[in-house]
Amino acid sequence: MSMTSPRPPTIGTWLWIAFCLALPGVSQVEKYFGTLAAIGYFIAALPLVVFIGRVALPFCVRHIRGRRLAIVEVVVLCSLISLFVAVYPIADARKRIPAGADRDDALNIAVTELVNGRYPYYPRTYLDAPISPLPGALLFAAPFVLLGSSAYQNVFWMLGFYVTSVLYLRSRAAALVLLCSVFALCPTVLRDYVVGSDVFANSIYVLALALLMLRAVLRDDARPWHGILAAVAFGVALSSRINFVLLAAMVVSVIVQKRGWKTASGFAAVGAAAFVAVTVPFYLYDPGGFSPLHTLAMTAGFGDVIPLGQYVVPGTMLLLAVLLPLQRMDGADHVFLRNCAIIQAWPVVCGIAASLLASDATIGASFGYAAYGLNFLFFGLLGAWSRLVPRRESPEVAR
């Protein structure tokens, strides 16, 4: 899939971009600078986004080309890689203070257990937390664990997001401005990237493989085996975090609307078979020890604040996952990405609302749930960003 002549940006577009960038970031701003600073950061995001979209993005697309663009690309990408190389060892060495995280540790432990022929979900991390990623995430992380740490996948998928953005936006300059904006304006992205959190990588490879599957199936010159391989990869990617499973209906809906039920059902069956083959054997081996299911209990505290919240929040998320795919997209790829983002954003918004309404510590910090916004950030931004890119064709775009 690629950008398909979306309408010019409206005030809703600017608000949506600011929301996607700022909401995930408020958790880190609040953590280090307090609630008032977090609110100020959230409000300031809108004028910053408008400046980037109205001034910086058009300037870069129209004036940074050829060799100059290649130099800027190298500088930006090498800077982000160097940042990871410099900071991750420090964060990893300080695991027991807020500088680090145990998500990379969880994957390292689970993959090591799996490689050694043991059930990967029995051990716990150094924070005594259960292993949360589904088996597909273990497969994606395995090559990087063998190289030294699952955290290295963040560098790979940072580059993967840039390549995906270039192909979708059909502009290297626009993709570069998007990448810089994500890291500069959302501190949670920067933090998760350098500490090796797999949520950063999960969100990107599910996005990239969803678009890859749609491209492989919907192109006029597509060959069946291209779509089959892409469907298998996407099915395995969905077996990374439970919340991403709800995006399957959105992908199937796009194929139904463009190629019909027969084509959609065939590729959906392939993707579902891949998901089941990767996930179900681990569950059947020991249903009680299959620790990723503990994430389903994250909404349990909502019932203390919202009447029947533990059922209402996941129920409405499921309802969105059923209703939004029914919308006619008519070739508007940004609508597909926006709807995927809405499905993932809903429980985050509910978590923040419950935190603000809570009278005790049952939910946690006011904006603590905002950190899970990485699940929707990349989907929401990529689709909306296509409406900001100046319309022009050039040899650079063609290449």
C-alpha positions in Angstrom: 0.0 0.0 0.0 1.1 3.5 -0.6 -0.3 7.0 -0.2 -3.5 7.4 -2.2 -4.2 11.1 -2.8 -5.6 11.9 0.7 -7.4 15.2 1.2 -5.4 18.3 2.5 -5.0 18.4 6.3 -7.8 19.7 8.4 -7.8 20.9 12.0 -8.7 17.3 12.9 -5.5 16.1 11.2 -3.4 18.5 13.2 -5.1 17.5 16.5 -4.7 13.8 15.7 -1.0 14.1 14.9 -0.4 16.0 18.1 -2.5 13.5 20.1 -0.5 10.5 18.6 2.8 12.2 19.4 2.1 13.8 22.8 -0.2 11.3 24.6 2.5 8.5 24.7 5.1 11.1 25.8 3.3 12.5 28.8 4.1 9.5 30.9 7.8 10.3 30.8 7.3 14.0 31.2 5.2 13.5 34.3 7.7 10.9 35.7 10.6 13.4 35.7 9.0 16.8 35.8 5.5 16.5 37.3 1.9 16.6 36.2 1.8 20.3 35.4 4.8 19.9 33.1 3.0 16.9 31.4 -0.1 19.0 30.8 2.0 21.8 29.4 3.9 19.4 27.1 0.6 18.0 25.8 -0.8 21.5 25.0 2.5 22.6 23.4 2.5 19.6 21.0 -0.1 21.2 18.7 1.7 24.4 17.8 4.9 22.4 17.4 3.2 19.9 15.0 1.7 22.7 13.0 5.1 24.4 12.6 6.6 21.1 11.5 3.8 20.4 9.0 3.5 24.0 7.7 7.2 25.0 7.6 9.8 22.3 8.2 8.2 19.5 6.2 7.5 21.5 3.0 11.0 23.1 3.2 12.7 19.7 3.5 10.7 18.1 0.8 11.2 20.9 -1.7 14.8 21.9 -1.0 16.7 18.9 0.5 17.4 16.6 -2.4 20.0 14.5 -4.0 23.4 14.4 -2.3 22.3 16.8 0.4 19.4 14.5 1.3 21.7 11.5 1.4 24.1 13.3 3.8 21.3 14.3 6.1 19.9 10.7 6.0 23.3 9.3 7.0 23.8 11.9 9.8 20.3 11.3 11.3 20.4 7.5 11.1 23.9 7.2 12.3 23.1 9.6 15.2 20.2 7.4 16.3 22.3 4.2 16.1 25.1 5.9 18.0 22.6 7.0 20.7 21.5 3.5 21.2 25.1 2.2 21.3 26.0 4.8 23.9 23.0 4.7 26.2 21.8 1.1 26.1 24.8 -0.4 28.0 24.4 2.3 30.7 20.6 1.6 31.1 21.2 -2.1 31.0 23.8 -1.8 33.8 21.4 0.2 35.9 18.5 -2.2 35.8 17.4 -1.6 39.4 16.8 2.1 39.0 14.4 3.9 36.6 17.1 4.2 33.9 16.5 0.6 32.7 13.7 -1.8 32.0 13.1 -5.5 32.2 11.4 -6.0 28.8 14.6 -6.8 27.0 15.5 -9.1 29.9 12.2 -10.9 29.5 12.9 -11.7 25.9 16.5 -12.7 26.6 15.4 -15.1 29.2 12.6 -16.6 27.2 14.6 -17.1 24.0 17.5 -18.6 25.9 15.1 -21.1 27.6 13.6 -21.9 24.2 16.9 -22.4 22.5 17.9 -24.8 25.3 14.8 -26.8 24.9 12.9 -25.6 27.9 9.5 -24.0 28.3 10.1 -20.2 27.9 7.3 -18.9 30.2 8.3 -20.4 33.6 11.2 -18.0 34.5 10.6 -14.4 35.7 12.6 -11.2 35.1 14.9 -9.6 37.6 11.8 -7.4 38.7 10.0 -10.7 39.4 7.6 -10.0 36.5 6.2 -12.8 34.3 7.2 -13.1 30.6 4.6 -11.0 28.7 5.4 -11.3 24.9 3.7 -14.0 22.9 5.7 -16.7 21.1 5.9 -14.7 17.8 7.8 -12.0 19.6 10.3 -14.6 20.8 10.8 -15.7 17.2 11.4 -12.1 16.0 13.8 -11.5 18.9 15.7 -14.7 18.6 18.4 -13.6 16.0 19.1 -10.6 18.2 19.3 -12.6 21.4 21.9 -14.8 19.7 23.8 -11.7 18.8 23.9 -10.6 22.4 20.5 -9.0 23.4 16.9 -8.6 22.2 17.4 -4.9 22.6 19.4 -4.8 19.4 16.1 -5.3 17.4 15.2 -1.8 18.2 17.9 -0.4 16.0 16.8 -2.8 13.2 13.2 -1.8 13.4 14.0 1.9 13.7 15.5 1.5 10.3 12.6 -0.6 9.3 10.2 2.2 10.2 12.1 4.6 8.1 12.1 2.3 5.1 8.3 1.7 5.6 7.7 5.4 5.8 9.7 6.1 2.6 7.8 3.4 0.7 4.4 4.6 2.0 5.0 8.4 1.7 7.0 8.1 -1.5 9.4 10.7 -0.2 12.6 10.2 1.6 12.6 13.8 2.9 9.1 13.5 4.4 10.0 10.1 6.0 13.1 11.6 7.5 11.1 14.6 9.0 8.6 12.1 10.4 11.4 10.0 12.0 13.0 13.0 13.6 9.7 14.3 14.8 8.9 11.0 16.5 12.2 10.9 18.4 12.3 14.7 19.2 8.8 15.2 20.3 7.9 11.9 22.1 10.2 11.1 25.0 8.6 7.7 25.5 9.8 6.6 22.0 13.3 7.8 22.8 13.3 6.1 26.2 11.9 2.8 25.0 14.3 2.8 22.1 17.5 3.2 24.2 16.5 0.9 27.0 15.6 -2.0 24.6 11.9 -2.2 25.3 10.3 -4.6 22.9 7.1 -2.5 22.7 9.0 -0.2 20.3 9.9 -3.0 18.0 6.5 -4.8 18.3 4.6 -1.8 17.2 6.8 -1.2 14.1 7.0 -4.7 12.8 3.2 -5.2 13.1 2.7 -2.0 11.2 5.3 -2.8 8.5 4.1 -6.4 8.0 0.4 -5.3 7.8 1.3 -2.9 5.0 3.5 -5.5 3.4 0.7 -8.1 3.4 -1.7 -5.6 1.8 0.8 -4.6 -0.8 1.6 -8.2 -1.6 -2.1 -9.1 -2.0 -3.6 -6.0 -3.6 -1.0 -5.1 -6.3 -2.3 -5.8 -9.8 0.9 -7.8 -10.6 1.0 -9.6 -7.3 1.8 -13.3 -7.3 0.0 -15.6 -4.9 3.1 -16.8 -3.1 4.0 -13.2 -2.3 0.7 -12.8 -0.5 1.1 -16.2 1.2 4.6 -15.4 2.6 3.4 -12.0 3.7 0.3 -13.4 5.4 2.5 -15.9 7.3 4.8 -13.2 8.5 1.9 -11.0 9.6 0.3 -13.9 11.4 3.5 -14.5 13.3 3.8 -10.7 14.0 0.3 -10.7 15.6 1.7 -13.3 18.1 3.7 -10.6 19.8 1.3 -8.8 22.1 -2.3 -9.8 22.7 -3.7 -6.4 21.8 -2.4 -6.6 18.2 -4.6 -9.6 17.5 -7.6 -7.2 17.2 -6.0 -5.6 14.1 -6.5 -8.7 12.0 -10.0 -7.7 11.1 -8.9 -4.4 9.8 -6.4 -6.0 7.4 -9.0 -8.5 6.2 -11.6 -5.7 5.7 -9.3 -3.9 3.3 -8.7 -7.0 1.2 -12.5 -7.7 1.2 -13.2 -4.2 0.0 -10.6 -4.3 -2.8 -10.5 -8.0 -3.8 -13.6 -9.6 -2.5 -14.4 -12.2 0.1 -12.9 -15.2 -1.7 -9.4 -13.6 -1.8 -9.7 -12.2 1.7 -10.8 -15.5 3.3 -7.9 -17.4 1.7 -5.2 -15.1 2.9 -6.9 -14.7 6.3 -6.8 -18.5 6.7 -3.1 -18.5 6.0 -2.4 -15.7 8.5 -4.6 -17.4 11.1 -2.9 -20.7 10.6 0.5 -19.1 11.1 -0.7 -17.4 14.3 -2.2 -20.6 15.7 0.8 -22.7 14.7 3.2 -20.4 16.6 1.0 -19.6 19.6 -1.3 -22.5 20.5 1.3 -25.2 21.1 2.9 -23.1 23.9 -0.5 -22.6 25.4 -1.5 -26.2 25.3 1.8 -27.3 26.8 0.8 -25.6 30.1 -2.3 -23.4 30.0 -1.7 -22.3 33.6 2.0 -21.4 33.0 1.3 -19.5 29.8 2.3 -16.1 31.3 1.3 -13.8 28.4 -2.3 -14.2 29.5 -1.6 -12.2 32.7 -1.8 -9.0 30.6 -5.5 -9.7 30.2 -5.8 -8.8 33.9 -4.5 -5.3 33.4 -8.1 -4.0 33.2 -9.1 -5.5 36.5 -8.4 -2.3 38.4 -10.8 -0.3 36.2 -13.8 -1.8 38.0 -12.8 0.1 41.1 -13.2 3.4 39.3 -15.6 2.8 36.3 -18.7 0.7 37.0 -17.9 -2.8 35.5 -14.8 -1.2 34.0 -13.0 -4.5 33.9 -15.6 -5.7 31.4 -16.5 -2.4 29.7 -13.0 -1.4 28.6 -12.0 -4.6 26.8 -15.6 -5.0 25.6 -15.7 -1.6 23.9 -12.2 -2.2 22.5 -13.5 -5.5 20.9 -16.5 -3.6 19.7 -14.3 -1.0 17.9 -12.3 -3.9 16.4 -15.6 -5.2 14.9 -17.2 -1.9 13.9 -14.3 0.0 12.4 -13.5 -2.6 9.8 -17.1 -2.1 8.4 -16.2 1.4 7.3 -15.8 1.9 3.6 -12.2 3.0 3.0 -12.4 3.5 -0.8 -8.7 3.4 -1.3 -8.0 5.8 1.5 -5.1 4.0 3.2 -4.8 6.6 5.9 -8.2 5.7 7.1 -7.0 2.1 7.6 -4.0 3.2 9.6 -6.1 5.7 11.6 -8.7 3.0 12.5 -5.9 0.6 13.6 -4.6 3.4 15.8 -8.0 4.1 17.3 -8.4 0.4 18.3 -5.1 0.5 20.1 -5.6 3.9 21.6 -8.9 3.2 23.3 -7.6 1.2 26.3 -4.8 3.7 26.8 -7.3 6.6 27.0 -9.5 4.6 29.3 -6.5 3.8 31.5 -5.6 7.5 31.8 -9.2 8.5 32.5 -9.5 5.8 35.2 -6.2 7.0 36.8 -7.4 10.6 36.9 -10.6 9.5 38.5 -9.1 7.1 41.0 -9.1 8.2 44.6 -6.4 5.7 45.6 -3.5 3.8 44.1 -5.4 1.0 42.5 -4.6 2.3 39.0 -1.3 4.0 39.4 0.2 7.3 38.3 -2.1 9.8 36.5 -0.5 9.3 33.1 1.2 6.0 33.6 -0.9 4.2 31.1 0.1 6.7 28.4 3.4 4.8 27.9 1.4 2.1 26.2 0.6 4.7 23.5 3.5 3.3 21.5 1.0 0.6 20.4 -0.9 3.2 18.3 1.7 6.0 17.7 3.3 4.6 14.6 0.0 3.6 13.0 -1.6 6.9 13.6 1.3 9.1 12.6 2.2 7.4 9.3 -1.4 7.6 8.0 -1.9 11.2 9.0 1.6 12.3 7.9 0.7 11.4 4.3 -1.8 14.3 4.4 0.9 16.8 5.1 3.3 15.8 2.3 3.4 18.4 -0.5 2.2 17.0 -3.7 5.0 16.9 -6.3 6.7 14.4 -8.5 10.4 14.4 -9.1 13.2 12.0 -10.1 14.1 11.7 -6.4 10.5 10.5 -5.6 10.6 8.0 -8.5 13.9 6.5 -7.4 
